[in-house]
Amino acid sequence: MQYPTFPQSSQPPVQPQGSLIDDIRQIQAARRRVPAPRGIIGTTPMVVIPKADWVRMKERNALLQVELQLTRKKVASLERDYQDMLDMFGGPWRG
């Protein structure tokens, strides 16, 4: 399968100079000079990710979400335990 190639800009990269607003104006001007890809004008060129990698990334994301939930529960439990100990024995500032 052949993926579309996008034309490369022949201009050198914009060198930042002056204030942030000047930099933003230069970047916007440079973007306007880059020719639009044929056939899909108005869309951002996307990186093509193979289906197997996409599925693996989604599965990993789901596992990380579960791990994050469990970690948050564990942290909340530890915070409760710590608060209970402070309530029982007084804070560290009381000696």
PyMOL Python script that loads the backbone (N, CA, C, O; Angstrom):
from pymol import cmd

cmd.read_pdbstr("""\
ATOM      1  N   MET A   1       0.842  -1.195   0.000  1.00  0.00           N
ATOM      2  CA  MET A   1       0.000   0.000   0.000  1.00  0.00           C
ATOM      3  C   MET A   1       0.880   1.248   0.000  1.00  0.00           C
ATOM      4  O   MET A   1       1.834   1.348   0.772  1.00  0.00           O
ATOM      5  N   GLN A   2       0.552   2.182  -0.861  1.00  0.00           N
ATOM      6  CA  GLN A   2       1.349   3.404  -0.972  1.00  0.00           C
ATOM      7  C   GLN A   2       0.705   4.523  -0.171  1.00  0.00           C
ATOM      8  O   GLN A   2      -0.462   4.851  -0.387  1.00  0.00           O
ATOM      9  N   TYR A   3       1.454   5.109   0.747  1.00  0.00           N
ATOM     10  CA  TYR A   3       0.945   6.228   1.529  1.00  0.00           C
ATOM     11  C   TYR A   3       1.234   7.531   0.800  1.00  0.00           C
ATOM     12  O   TYR A   3       2.243   7.635   0.101  1.00  0.00           O
ATOM     13  N   PRO A   4       0.360   8.533   0.952  1.00  0.00           N
ATOM     14  CA  PRO A   4       0.614   9.806   0.267  1.00  0.00           C
ATOM     15  C   PRO A   4       1.827  10.513   0.870  1.00  0.00           C
ATOM     16  O   PRO A   4       2.065  10.441   2.076  1.00  0.00           O
ATOM     17  N   THR A   5       2.586  11.192   0.021  1.00  0.00           N
ATOM     18  CA  THR A   5       3.704  11.986   0.511  1.00  0.00           C
ATOM     19  C   THR A   5       3.321  13.453   0.387  1.00  0.00           C
ATOM     20  O   THR A   5       2.594  13.843  -0.526  1.00  0.00           O
ATOM     21  N   PHE A   6       3.816  14.252   1.309  1.00  0.00           N
ATOM     22  CA  PHE A   6       3.459  15.663   1.325  1.00  0.00           C
ATOM     23  C   PHE A   6       4.666  16.486   0.886  1.00  0.00           C
ATOM     24  O   PHE A   6       5.803  16.161   1.227  1.00  0.00           O
ATOM     25  N   PRO A   7       4.413  17.555   0.125  1.00  0.00           N
ATOM     26  CA  PRO A   7       5.536  18.370  -0.349  1.00  0.00           C
ATOM     27  C   PRO A   7       6.286  19.017   0.804  1.00  0.00           C
ATOM     28  O   PRO A   7       5.681  19.493   1.765  1.00  0.00           O
ATOM     29  N   GLN A   8       7.595  19.029   0.702  1.00  0.00           N
ATOM     30  CA  GLN A   8       8.425  19.645   1.731  1.00  0.00           C
ATOM     31  C   GLN A   8       8.646  21.111   1.389  1.00  0.00           C
ATOM     32  O   GLN A   8       8.734  21.486   0.220  1.00  0.00           O
ATOM     33  N   SER A   9       8.733  21.929   2.425  1.00  0.00           N
ATOM     34  CA  SER A   9       8.963  23.355   2.231  1.00  0.00           C
ATOM     35  C   SER A   9      10.410  23.579   1.811  1.00  0.00           C
ATOM     36  O   SER A   9      11.323  22.962   2.360  1.00  0.00           O
ATOM     37  N   SER A  10      10.620  24.467   0.831  1.00  0.00           N
ATOM     38  CA  SER A  10      11.992  24.745   0.401  1.00  0.00           C
ATOM     39  C   SER A  10      12.604  25.881   1.205  1.00  0.00           C
ATOM     40  O   SER A  10      13.807  26.125   1.109  1.00  0.00           O
ATOM     41  N   GLN A  11      11.789  26.587   2.006  1.00  0.00           N
ATOM     42  CA  GLN A  11      12.321  27.681   2.831  1.00  0.00           C
ATOM     43  C   GLN A  11      13.113  27.114   4.003  1.00  0.00           C
ATOM     44  O   GLN A  11      12.801  26.033   4.504  1.00  0.00           O
ATOM     45  N   PRO A  12      14.146  27.848   4.441  1.00  0.00           N
ATOM     46  CA  PRO A  12      14.849  27.413   5.653  1.00  0.00           C
ATOM     47  C   PRO A  12      13.948  27.602   6.870  1.00  0.00           C
ATOM     48  O   PRO A  12      13.004  28.391   6.821  1.00  0.00           O
ATOM     49  N   PRO A  13      14.228  26.886   7.965  1.00  0.00           N
ATOM     50  CA  PRO A  13      13.390  27.041   9.156  1.00  0.00           C
ATOM     51  C   PRO A  13      13.426  28.482   9.665  1.00  0.00           C
ATOM     52  O   PRO A  13      14.440  29.169   9.542  1.00  0.00           O
ATOM     53  N   VAL A  14      12.314  28.926  10.234  1.00  0.00           N
ATOM     54  CA  VAL A  14      12.214  30.291  10.747  1.00  0.00           C
ATOM     55  C   VAL A  14      13.059  30.398  12.011  1.00  0.00           C
ATOM     56  O   VAL A  14      12.905  29.597  12.933  1.00  0.00           O
ATOM     57  N   GLN A  15      13.946  31.380  12.056  1.00  0.00           N
ATOM     58  CA  GLN A  15      14.792  31.590  13.235  1.00  0.00           C
ATOM     59  C   GLN A  15      14.074  32.504  14.219  1.00  0.00           C
ATOM     60  O   GLN A  15      13.690  33.612  13.845  1.00  0.00           O
ATOM     61  N   PRO A  16      13.876  32.071  15.486  1.00  0.00           N
ATOM     62  CA  PRO A  16      13.196  32.934  16.444  1.00  0.00           C
ATOM     63  C   PRO A  16      14.036  34.156  16.775  1.00  0.00           C
ATOM     64  O   PRO A  16      15.241  34.051  17.008  1.00  0.00           O
ATOM     65  N   GLN A  17      13.398  35.306  16.794  1.00  0.00           N
ATOM     66  CA  GLN A  17      14.092  36.539  17.184  1.00  0.00           C
ATOM     67  C   GLN A  17      13.048  37.542  17.622  1.00  0.00           C
ATOM     68  O   GLN A  17      11.928  37.537  17.111  1.00  0.00           O
ATOM     69  N   GLY A  18      13.399  38.396  18.556  1.00  0.00           N
ATOM     70  CA  GLY A  18      12.454  39.387  19.024  1.00  0.00           C
ATOM     71  C   GLY A  18      11.501  38.781  20.043  1.00  0.00           C
ATOM     72  O   GLY A  18      11.835  37.820  20.736  1.00  0.00           O
ATOM     73  N   SER A  19      10.323  39.355  20.119  1.00  0.00           N
ATOM     74  CA  SER A  19       9.369  38.945  21.147  1.00  0.00           C
ATOM     75  C   SER A  19       8.586  37.710  20.720  1.00  0.00           C
ATOM     76  O   SER A  19       8.689  37.258  19.580  1.00  0.00           O
ATOM     77  N   LEU A  20       7.817  37.181  21.635  1.00  0.00           N
ATOM     78  CA  LEU A  20       7.003  36.000  21.381  1.00  0.00           C
ATOM     79  C   LEU A  20       5.980  36.262  20.274  1.00  0.00           C
ATOM     80  O   LEU A  20       5.725  35.396  19.437  1.00  0.00           O
ATOM     81  N   ILE A  21       5.400  37.457  20.278  1.00  0.00           N
ATOM     82  CA  ILE A  21       4.388  37.792  19.265  1.00  0.00           C
ATOM     83  C   ILE A  21       5.023  37.773  17.880  1.00  0.00           C
ATOM     84  O   ILE A  21       4.417  37.287  16.925  1.00  0.00           O
ATOM     85  N   ASP A  22       6.263  38.308  17.766  1.00  0.00           N
ATOM     86  CA  ASP A  22       6.962  38.271  16.475  1.00  0.00           C
ATOM     87  C   ASP A  22       7.192  36.825  16.039  1.00  0.00           C
ATOM     88  O   ASP A  22       7.012  36.485  14.870  1.00  0.00           O
ATOM     89  N   ASP A  23       7.593  35.975  16.996  1.00  0.00           N
ATOM     90  CA  ASP A  23       7.814  34.564  16.676  1.00  0.00           C
ATOM     91  C   ASP A  23       6.539  33.923  16.148  1.00  0.00           C
ATOM     92  O   ASP A  23       6.569  33.195  15.155  1.00  0.00           O
ATOM     93  N   ILE A  24       5.418  34.194  16.812  1.00  0.00           N
ATOM     94  CA  ILE A  24       4.140  33.610  16.396  1.00  0.00           C
ATOM     95  C   ILE A  24       3.781  34.089  14.991  1.00  0.00           C
ATOM     96  O   ILE A  24       3.325  33.304  14.159  1.00  0.00           O
ATOM     97  N   ARG A  25       3.989  35.384  14.731  1.00  0.00           N
ATOM     98  CA  ARG A  25       3.690  35.928  13.384  1.00  0.00           C
ATOM     99  C   ARG A  25       4.559  35.261  12.329  1.00  0.00           C
ATOM    100  O   ARG A  25       4.080  34.942  11.240  1.00  0.00           O
ATOM    101  N   GLN A  26       5.847  35.044  12.644  1.00  0.00           N
ATOM    102  CA  GLN A  26       6.747  34.387  11.689  1.00  0.00           C
ATOM    103  C   GLN A  26       6.298  32.959  11.401  1.00  0.00           C
ATOM    104  O   GLN A  26       6.303  32.509  10.255  1.00  0.00           O
ATOM    105  N   ILE A  27       5.909  32.257  12.462  1.00  0.00           N
ATOM    106  CA  ILE A  27       5.464  30.866  12.287  1.00  0.00           C
ATOM    107  C   ILE A  27       4.203  30.825  11.430  1.00  0.00           C
ATOM    108  O   ILE A  27       4.084  29.993  10.530  1.00  0.00           O
ATOM    109  N   GLN A  28       3.260  31.730  11.714  1.00  0.00           N
ATOM    110  CA  GLN A  28       2.021  31.759  10.923  1.00  0.00           C
ATOM    111  C   GLN A  28       2.319  32.071   9.460  1.00  0.00           C
ATOM    112  O   GLN A  28       1.729  31.466   8.565  1.00  0.00           O
ATOM    113  N   ALA A  29       3.236  33.017   9.212  1.00  0.00           N
ATOM    114  CA  ALA A  29       3.599  33.357   7.834  1.00  0.00           C
ATOM    115  C   ALA A  29       4.244  32.155   7.147  1.00  0.00           C
ATOM    116  O   ALA A  29       3.960  31.873   5.983  1.00  0.00           O
ATOM    117  N   ALA A  30       5.120  31.445   7.876  1.00  0.00           N
ATOM    118  CA  ALA A  30       5.786  30.271   7.300  1.00  0.00           C
ATOM    119  C   ALA A  30       4.758  29.189   6.967  1.00  0.00           C
ATOM    120  O   ALA A  30       4.866  28.529   5.933  1.00  0.00           O
ATOM    121  N   ARG A  31       3.761  29.006   7.837  1.00  0.00           N
ATOM    122  CA  ARG A  31       2.726  28.000   7.567  1.00  0.00           C
ATOM    123  C   ARG A  31       1.939  28.357   6.315  1.00  0.00           C
ATOM    124  O   ARG A  31       1.566  27.480   5.535  1.00  0.00           O
ATOM    125  N   ARG A  32       1.687  29.665   6.125  1.00  0.00           N
ATOM    126  CA  ARG A  32       0.922  30.077   4.936  1.00  0.00           C
ATOM    127  C   ARG A  32       1.720  29.827   3.666  1.00  0.00           C
ATOM    128  O   ARG A  32       1.133  29.594   2.610  1.00  0.00           O
ATOM    129  N   ARG A  33       3.081  29.869   3.748  1.00  0.00           N
ATOM    130  CA  ARG A  33       3.910  29.663   2.556  1.00  0.00           C
ATOM    131  C   ARG A  33       4.001  28.195   2.148  1.00  0.00           C
ATOM    132  O   ARG A  33       4.266  27.898   0.983  1.00  0.00           O
ATOM    133  N   VAL A  34       3.783  27.267   3.093  1.00  0.00           N
ATOM    134  CA  VAL A  34       3.904  25.836   2.782  1.00  0.00           C
ATOM    135  C   VAL A  34       2.710  25.421   1.930  1.00  0.00           C
ATOM    136  O   VAL A  34       1.567  25.652   2.325  1.00  0.00           O
ATOM    137  N   PRO A  35       2.950  24.812   0.768  1.00  0.00           N
ATOM    138  CA  PRO A  35       1.827  24.416  -0.084  1.00  0.00           C
ATOM    139  C   PRO A  35       0.971  23.343   0.590  1.00  0.00           C
ATOM    140  O   PRO A  35       1.487  22.465   1.281  1.00  0.00           O
ATOM    141  N   ALA A  36      -0.337  23.426   0.379  1.00  0.00           N
ATOM    142  CA  ALA A  36      -1.257  22.467   0.976  1.00  0.00           C
ATOM    143  C   ALA A  36      -1.113  21.121   0.273  1.00  0.00           C
ATOM    144  O   ALA A  36      -0.903  21.080  -0.939  1.00  0.00           O
ATOM    145  N   PRO A  37      -1.225  20.016   1.018  1.00  0.00           N
ATOM    146  CA  PRO A  37      -1.161  18.696   0.369  1.00  0.00           C
ATOM    147  C   PRO A  37      -2.326  18.519  -0.599  1.00  0.00           C
ATOM    148  O   PRO A  37      -3.438  18.977  -0.334  1.00  0.00           O
ATOM    149  N   ARG A  38      -2.067  17.858  -1.713  1.00  0.00           N
ATOM    150  CA  ARG A  38      -3.093  17.672  -2.745  1.00  0.00           C
ATOM    151  C   ARG A  38      -4.219  16.766  -2.240  1.00  0.00           C
ATOM    152  O   ARG A  38      -3.970  15.736  -1.614  1.00  0.00           O
ATOM    153  N   GLY A  39      -5.440  17.161  -2.517  1.00  0.00           N
ATOM    154  CA  GLY A  39      -6.584  16.281  -2.263  1.00  0.00           C
ATOM    155  C   GLY A  39      -7.171  16.370  -0.877  1.00  0.00           C
ATOM    156  O   GLY A  39      -8.348  16.058  -0.694  1.00  0.00           O
ATOM    157  N   ILE A  40      -6.391  16.788   0.117  1.00  0.00           N
ATOM    158  CA  ILE A  40      -6.958  16.862   1.463  1.00  0.00           C
ATOM    159  C   ILE A  40      -6.700  18.250   2.049  1.00  0.00           C
ATOM    160  O   ILE A  40      -6.187  18.385   3.160  1.00  0.00           O
ATOM    161  N   ILE A  41      -7.063  19.264   1.290  1.00  0.00           N
ATOM    162  CA  ILE A  41      -6.842  20.649   1.719  1.00  0.00           C
ATOM    163  C   ILE A  41      -7.668  20.910   2.982  1.00  0.00           C
ATOM    164  O   ILE A  41      -8.832  20.521   3.074  1.00  0.00           O
ATOM    165  N   GLY A  42      -7.045  21.566   3.934  1.00  0.00           N
ATOM    166  CA  GLY A  42      -7.756  21.934   5.156  1.00  0.00           C
ATOM    167  C   GLY A  42      -7.635  20.901   6.261  1.00  0.00           C
ATOM    168  O   GLY A  42      -8.200  21.089   7.338  1.00  0.00           O
ATOM    169  N   THR A  43      -6.919  19.820   6.022  1.00  0.00           N
ATOM    170  CA  THR A  43      -6.752  18.819   7.080  1.00  0.00           C
ATOM    171  C   THR A  43      -5.279  18.741   7.456  1.00  0.00           C
ATOM    172  O   THR A  43      -4.404  19.051   6.648  1.00  0.00           O
ATOM    173  N   THR A  44      -5.021  18.338   8.655  1.00  0.00           N
ATOM    174  CA  THR A  44      -3.649  18.170   9.121  1.00  0.00           C
ATOM    175  C   THR A  44      -3.138  16.817   8.643  1.00  0.00           C
ATOM    176  O   THR A  44      -3.833  15.815   8.818  1.00  0.00           O
ATOM    177  N   PRO A  45      -1.949  16.750   8.047  1.00  0.00           N
ATOM    178  CA  PRO A  45      -1.416  15.442   7.661  1.00  0.00           C
ATOM    179  C   PRO A  45      -1.227  14.567   8.897  1.00  0.00           C
ATOM    180  O   PRO A  45      -0.599  14.983   9.871  1.00  0.00           O
ATOM    181  N   MET A  46      -1.767  13.370   8.852  1.00  0.00           N
ATOM    182  CA  MET A  46      -1.725  12.478  10.005  1.00  0.00           C
ATOM    183  C   MET A  46      -0.624  11.438   9.798  1.00  0.00           C
ATOM    184  O   MET A  46      -0.309  11.060   8.669  1.00  0.00           O
ATOM    185  N   VAL A  47      -0.052  10.990  10.906  1.00  0.00           N
ATOM    186  CA  VAL A  47       0.911   9.900  10.851  1.00  0.00           C
ATOM    187  C   VAL A  47       0.108   8.603  10.800  1.00  0.00           C
ATOM    188  O   VAL A  47      -0.800   8.397  11.606  1.00  0.00           O
ATOM    189  N   VAL A  48       0.441   7.742   9.864  1.00  0.00           N
ATOM    190  CA  VAL A  48      -0.301   6.480   9.729  1.00  0.00           C
ATOM    191  C   VAL A  48       0.273   5.462  10.714  1.00  0.00           C
ATOM    192  O   VAL A  48       1.468   5.167  10.684  1.00  0.00           O
ATOM    193  N   ILE A  49      -0.586   4.927  11.588  1.00  0.00           N
ATOM    194  CA  ILE A  49      -0.162   3.941  12.583  1.00  0.00           C
ATOM    195  C   ILE A  49      -0.722   2.582  12.167  1.00  0.00           C
ATOM    196  O   ILE A  49      -1.925   2.467  11.929  1.00  0.00           O
ATOM    197  N   PRO A  50       0.118   1.554  12.074  1.00  0.00           N
ATOM    198  CA  PRO A  50      -0.388   0.217  11.730  1.00  0.00           C
ATOM    199  C   PRO A  50      -1.440  -0.256  12.735  1.00  0.00           C
ATOM    200  O   PRO A  50      -1.364   0.063  13.922  1.00  0.00           O
ATOM    201  N   LYS A  51      -2.416  -1.017  12.251  1.00  0.00           N
ATOM    202  CA  LYS A  51      -3.556  -1.463  13.069  1.00  0.00           C
ATOM    203  C   LYS A  51      -3.092  -2.220  14.313  1.00  0.00           C
ATOM    204  O   LYS A  51      -3.622  -1.997  15.401  1.00  0.00           O
ATOM    205  N   ALA A  52      -2.114  -3.109  14.168  1.00  0.00           N
ATOM    206  CA  ALA A  52      -1.652  -3.909  15.318  1.00  0.00           C
ATOM    207  C   ALA A  52      -1.087  -2.995  16.409  1.00  0.00           C
ATOM    208  O   ALA A  52      -1.345  -3.198  17.596  1.00  0.00           O
ATOM    209  N   ASP A  53      -0.308  -1.980  15.990  1.00  0.00           N
ATOM    210  CA  ASP A  53       0.251  -1.039  16.967  1.00  0.00           C
ATOM    211  C   ASP A  53      -0.858  -0.243  17.640  1.00  0.00           C
ATOM    212  O   ASP A  53      -0.807   0.027  18.840  1.00  0.00           O
ATOM    213  N   TRP A  54      -1.867   0.129  16.847  1.00  0.00           N
ATOM    214  CA  TRP A  54      -2.993   0.900  17.386  1.00  0.00           C
ATOM    215  C   TRP A  54      -3.728   0.091  18.453  1.00  0.00           C
ATOM    216  O   TRP A  54      -4.040   0.607  19.526  1.00  0.00           O
ATOM    217  N   VAL A  55      -4.002  -1.175  18.153  1.00  0.00           N
ATOM    218  CA  VAL A  55      -4.696  -2.047  19.111  1.00  0.00           C
ATOM    219  C   VAL A  55      -3.855  -2.208  20.374  1.00  0.00           C
ATOM    220  O   VAL A  55      -4.373  -2.139  21.488  1.00  0.00           O
ATOM    221  N   ARG A  56      -2.541  -2.426  20.189  1.00  0.00           N
ATOM    222  CA  ARG A  56      -1.656  -2.599  21.340  1.00  0.00           C
ATOM    223  C   ARG A  56      -1.631  -1.324  22.198  1.00  0.00           C
ATOM    224  O   ARG A  56      -1.631  -1.400  23.427  1.00  0.00           O
ATOM    225  N   MET A  57      -1.610  -0.156  21.545  1.00  0.00           N
ATOM    226  CA  MET A  57      -1.614   1.108  22.292  1.00  0.00           C
ATOM    227  C   MET A  57      -2.910   1.270  23.082  1.00  0.00           C
ATOM    228  O   MET A  57      -2.895   1.712  24.231  1.00  0.00           O
ATOM    229  N   LYS A  58      -4.050   0.904  22.447  1.00  0.00           N
ATOM    230  CA  LYS A  58      -5.334   1.015  23.150  1.00  0.00           C
ATOM    231  C   LYS A  58      -5.379   0.078  24.354  1.00  0.00           C
ATOM    232  O   LYS A  58      -5.861   0.459  25.421  1.00  0.00           O
ATOM    233  N   GLU A  59      -4.872  -1.161  24.183  1.00  0.00           N
ATOM    234  CA  GLU A  59      -4.855  -2.113  25.298  1.00  0.00           C
ATOM    235  C   GLU A  59      -3.961  -1.609  26.426  1.00  0.00           C
ATOM    236  O   GLU A  59      -4.322  -1.702  27.599  1.00  0.00           O
ATOM    237  N   ARG A  60      -2.789  -1.074  26.067  1.00  0.00           N
ATOM    238  CA  ARG A  60      -1.865  -0.556  27.073  1.00  0.00           C
ATOM    239  C   ARG A  60      -2.500   0.626  27.808  1.00  0.00           C
ATOM    240  O   ARG A  60      -2.364   0.760  29.024  1.00  0.00           O
ATOM    241  N   ASN A  61      -3.197   1.481  27.048  1.00  0.00           N
ATOM    242  CA  ASN A  61      -3.860   2.619  27.660  1.00  0.00           C
ATOM    243  C   ASN A  61      -4.915   2.150  28.663  1.00  0.00           C
ATOM    244  O   ASN A  61      -5.034   2.712  29.752  1.00  0.00           O
ATOM    245  N   ALA A  62      -5.683   1.115  28.292  1.00  0.00           N
ATOM    246  CA  ALA A  62      -6.710   0.587  29.199  1.00  0.00           C
ATOM    247  C   ALA A  62      -6.063   0.037  30.471  1.00  0.00           C
ATOM    248  O   ALA A  62      -6.554   0.272  31.575  1.00  0.00           O
ATOM    249  N   LEU A  63      -4.956  -0.699  30.309  1.00  0.00           N
ATOM    250  CA  LEU A  63      -4.255  -1.242  31.483  1.00  0.00           C
ATOM    251  C   LEU A  63      -3.724  -0.122  32.367  1.00  0.00           C
ATOM    252  O   LEU A  63      -3.815  -0.199  33.593  1.00  0.00           O
ATOM    253  N   LEU A  64      -3.167   0.923  31.744  1.00  0.00           N
ATOM    254  CA  LEU A  64      -2.642   2.041  32.519  1.00  0.00           C
ATOM    255  C   LEU A  64      -3.756   2.771  33.258  1.00  0.00           C
ATOM    256  O   LEU A  64      -3.551   3.238  34.378  1.00  0.00           O
ATOM    257  N   GLN A  65      -4.940   2.874  32.640  1.00  0.00           N
ATOM    258  CA  GLN A  65      -6.076   3.520  33.303  1.00  0.00           C
ATOM    259  C   GLN A  65      -6.477   2.740  34.553  1.00  0.00           C
ATOM    260  O   GLN A  65      -6.728   3.327  35.605  1.00  0.00           O
ATOM    261  N   VAL A  66      -6.535   1.392  34.429  1.00  0.00           N
ATOM    262  CA  VAL A  66      -6.882   0.548  35.581  1.00  0.00           C
ATOM    263  C   VAL A  66      -5.821   0.701  36.669  1.00  0.00           C
ATOM    264  O   VAL A  66      -6.143   0.827  37.851  1.00  0.00           O
ATOM    265  N   GLU A  67      -4.547   0.689  36.254  1.00  0.00           N
ATOM    266  CA  GLU A  67      -3.455   0.829  37.218  1.00  0.00           C
ATOM    267  C   GLU A  67      -3.537   2.178  37.935  1.00  0.00           C
ATOM    268  O   GLU A  67      -3.288   2.265  39.137  1.00  0.00           O
ATOM    269  N   LEU A  68      -3.887   3.227  37.190  1.00  0.00           N
ATOM    270  CA  LEU A  68      -4.020   4.556  37.787  1.00  0.00           C
ATOM    271  C   LEU A  68      -5.149   4.583  38.812  1.00  0.00           C
ATOM    272  O   LEU A  68      -5.004   5.170  39.884  1.00  0.00           O
ATOM    273  N   GLN A  69      -6.290   3.938  38.479  1.00  0.00           N
ATOM    274  CA  GLN A  69      -7.409   3.890  39.430  1.00  0.00           C
ATOM    275  C   GLN A  69      -6.998   3.164  40.707  1.00  0.00           C
ATOM    276  O   GLN A  69      -7.287   3.629  41.809  1.00  0.00           O
ATOM    277  N   LEU A  70      -6.317   2.015  40.556  1.00  0.00           N
ATOM    278  CA  LEU A  70      -5.888   1.248  41.722  1.00  0.00           C
ATOM    279  C   LEU A  70      -4.899   2.055  42.561  1.00  0.00           C
ATOM    280  O   LEU A  70      -4.963   2.041  43.790  1.00  0.00           O
ATOM    281  N   THR A  71      -3.982   2.760  41.886  1.00  0.00           N
ATOM    282  CA  THR A  71      -2.997   3.579  42.605  1.00  0.00           C
ATOM    283  C   THR A  71      -3.704   4.683  43.386  1.00  0.00           C
ATOM    284  O   THR A  71      -3.361   4.954  44.537  1.00  0.00           O
ATOM    285  N   ARG A  72      -4.690   5.318  42.757  1.00  0.00           N
ATOM    286  CA  ARG A  72      -5.424   6.388  43.450  1.00  0.00           C
ATOM    287  C   ARG A  72      -6.159   5.846  44.676  1.00  0.00           C
ATOM    288  O   ARG A  72      -6.197   6.492  45.723  1.00  0.00           O
ATOM    289  N   LYS A  73      -6.750   4.633  44.533  1.00  0.00           N
ATOM    290  CA  LYS A  73      -7.436   4.021  45.676  1.00  0.00           C
ATOM    291  C   LYS A  73      -6.441   3.736  46.795  1.00  0.00           C
ATOM    292  O   LYS A  73      -6.732   3.973  47.967  1.00  0.00           O
ATOM    293  N   LYS A  74      -5.261   3.224  46.427  1.00  0.00           N
ATOM    294  CA  LYS A  74      -4.227   2.908  47.407  1.00  0.00           C
ATOM    295  C   LYS A  74      -3.753   4.175  48.117  1.00  0.00           C
ATOM    296  O   LYS A  74      -3.570   4.177  49.335  1.00  0.00           O
ATOM    297  N   VAL A  75      -3.553   5.255  47.352  1.00  0.00           N
ATOM    298  CA  VAL A  75      -3.123   6.522  47.947  1.00  0.00           C
ATOM    299  C   VAL A  75      -4.186   7.037  48.912  1.00  0.00           C
ATOM    300  O   VAL A  75      -3.866   7.491  50.010  1.00  0.00           O
ATOM    301  N   ALA A  76      -5.463   6.965  48.496  1.00  0.00           N
ATOM    302  CA  ALA A  76      -6.545   7.429  49.368  1.00  0.00           C
ATOM    303  C   ALA A  76      -6.574   6.599  50.654  1.00  0.00           C
ATOM    304  O   ALA A  76      -6.781   7.138  51.741  1.00  0.00           O
ATOM    305  N   SER A  77      -6.366   5.284  50.524  1.00  0.00           N
ATOM    306  CA  SER A  77      -6.350   4.403  51.691  1.00  0.00           C
ATOM    307  C   SER A  77      -5.193   4.767  52.621  1.00  0.00           C
ATOM    308  O   SER A  77      -5.371   4.842  53.837  1.00  0.00           O
ATOM    309  N   LEU A  78      -4.012   4.993  52.050  1.00  0.00           N
ATOM    310  CA  LEU A  78      -2.851   5.365  52.870  1.00  0.00           C
ATOM    311  C   LEU A  78      -3.070   6.716  53.551  1.00  0.00           C
ATOM    312  O   LEU A  78      -2.691   6.901  54.707  1.00  0.00           O
ATOM    313  N   GLU A  79      -3.683   7.660  52.831  1.00  0.00           N
ATOM    314  CA  GLU A  79      -3.960   8.966  53.443  1.00  0.00           C
ATOM    315  C   GLU A  79      -4.936   8.823  54.615  1.00  0.00           C
ATOM    316  O   GLU A  79      -4.788   9.483  55.644  1.00  0.00           O
ATOM    317  N   ARG A  80      -5.938   7.948  54.444  1.00  0.00           N
ATOM    318  CA  ARG A  80      -6.892   7.708  55.541  1.00  0.00           C
ATOM    319  C   ARG A  80      -6.180   7.082  56.743  1.00  0.00           C
ATOM    320  O   ARG A  80      -6.397   7.483  57.886  1.00  0.00           O
ATOM    321  N   ASP A  81      -5.314   6.075  56.460  1.00  0.00           N
ATOM    322  CA  ASP A  81      -4.567   5.433  57.542  1.00  0.00           C
ATOM    323  C   ASP A  81      -3.708   6.447  58.276  1.00  0.00           C
ATOM    324  O   ASP A  81      -3.661   6.451  59.506  1.00  0.00           O
ATOM    325  N   TYR A  82      -3.026   7.308  57.525  1.00  0.00           N
ATOM    326  CA  TYR A  82      -2.155   8.319  58.120  1.00  0.00           C
ATOM    327  C   TYR A  82      -2.981   9.277  58.981  1.00  0.00           C
ATOM    328  O   TYR A  82      -2.571   9.639  60.084  1.00  0.00           O
ATOM    329  N   GLN A  83      -4.143   9.681  58.471  1.00  0.00           N
ATOM    330  CA  GLN A  83      -4.999  10.592  59.221  1.00  0.00           C
ATOM    331  C   GLN A  83      -5.494   9.919  60.506  1.00  0.00           C
ATOM    332  O   GLN A  83      -5.564  10.556  61.557  1.00  0.00           O
ATOM    333  N   ASP A  84      -5.837   8.629  60.416  1.00  0.00           N
ATOM    334  CA  ASP A  84      -6.276   7.893  61.604  1.00  0.00           C
ATOM    335  C   ASP A  84      -5.157   7.844  62.646  1.00  0.00           C
ATOM    336  O   ASP A  84      -5.405   8.016  63.839  1.00  0.00           O
ATOM    337  N   MET A  85      -3.910   7.607  62.183  1.00  0.00           N
ATOM    338  CA  MET A  85      -2.788   7.560  63.129  1.00  0.00           C
ATOM    339  C   MET A  85      -2.577   8.926  63.776  1.00  0.00           C
ATOM    340  O   MET A  85      -2.316   9.017  64.976  1.00  0.00           O
ATOM    341  N   LEU A  86      -2.691   9.992  62.973  1.00  0.00           N
ATOM    342  CA  LEU A  86      -2.545  11.334  63.540  1.00  0.00           C
ATOM    343  C   LEU A  86      -3.637  11.585  64.579  1.00  0.00           C
ATOM    344  O   LEU A  86      -3.381  12.157  65.639  1.00  0.00           O
ATOM    345  N   ASP A  87      -4.860  11.149  64.259  1.00  0.00           N
ATOM    346  CA  ASP A  87      -5.966  11.356  65.193  1.00  0.00           C
ATOM    347  C   ASP A  87      -5.732  10.575  66.485  1.00  0.00           C
ATOM    348  O   ASP A  87      -6.045  11.061  67.571  1.00  0.00           O
ATOM    349  N   MET A  88      -5.179   9.361  66.368  1.00  0.00           N
ATOM    350  CA  MET A  88      -4.965   8.540  67.562  1.00  0.00           C
ATOM    351  C   MET A  88      -3.824   9.056  68.426  1.00  0.00           C
ATOM    352  O   MET A  88      -3.970   9.189  69.641  1.00  0.00           O
ATOM    353  N   PHE A  89      -2.681   9.350  67.795  1.00  0.00           N
ATOM    354  CA  PHE A  89      -1.468   9.657  68.552  1.00  0.00           C
ATOM    355  C   PHE A  89      -1.152  11.147  68.593  1.00  0.00           C
ATOM    356  O   PHE A  89      -0.156  11.543  69.198  1.00  0.00           O
ATOM    357  N   GLY A  90      -1.961  11.963  67.978  1.00  0.00           N
ATOM    358  CA  GLY A  90      -1.655  13.393  67.909  1.00  0.00           C
ATOM    359  C   GLY A  90      -0.670  13.650  66.786  1.00  0.00           C
ATOM    360  O   GLY A  90       0.026  12.742  66.330  1.00  0.00           O
ATOM    361  N   GLY A  91      -0.619  14.883  66.351  1.00  0.00           N
ATOM    362  CA  GLY A  91       0.250  15.233  65.239  1.00  0.00           C
ATOM    363  C   GLY A  91       1.710  15.203  65.629  1.00  0.00           C
ATOM    364  O   GLY A  91       2.032  15.188  66.817  1.00  0.00           O
ATOM    365  N   PRO A  92       2.605  15.194  64.644  1.00  0.00           N
ATOM    366  CA  PRO A  92       4.042  15.153  64.935  1.00  0.00           C
ATOM    367  C   PRO A  92       4.514  16.410  65.673  1.00  0.00           C
ATOM    368  O   PRO A  92       5.570  16.405  66.306  1.00  0.00           O
ATOM    369  N   TRP A  93       3.722  17.488  65.587  1.00  0.00           N
ATOM    370  CA  TRP A  93       4.117  18.744  66.239  1.00  0.00           C
ATOM    371  C   TRP A  93       3.883  18.716  67.753  1.00  0.00           C
ATOM    372  O   TRP A  93       4.364  19.588  68.477  1.00  0.00           O
ATOM    373  N   ARG A  94       3.134  17.699  68.228  1.00  0.00           N
ATOM    374  CA  ARG A  94       2.820  17.660  69.666  1.00  0.00           C
ATOM    375  C   ARG A  94       3.907  16.954  70.474  1.00  0.00           C
ATOM    376  O   ARG A  94       3.899  17.004  71.704  1.00  0.00           O
ATOM    377  N   GLY A  95       4.817  16.314  69.802  1.00  0.00           N
ATOM    378  CA  GLY A  95       5.897  15.635  70.512  1.00  0.00           C
ATOM    379  C   GLY A  95       5.406  14.335  71.064  1.00  0.00           C
ATOM    380  O   GLY A  95       6.168  13.608  71.700  1.00  0.00           O
TER     381      GLY A  95
END
""", "prot")
cmd.dss("prot")
cmd.show_as("cartoon", "prot")
cmd.util.cbc("prot")
cmd.orient("prot")
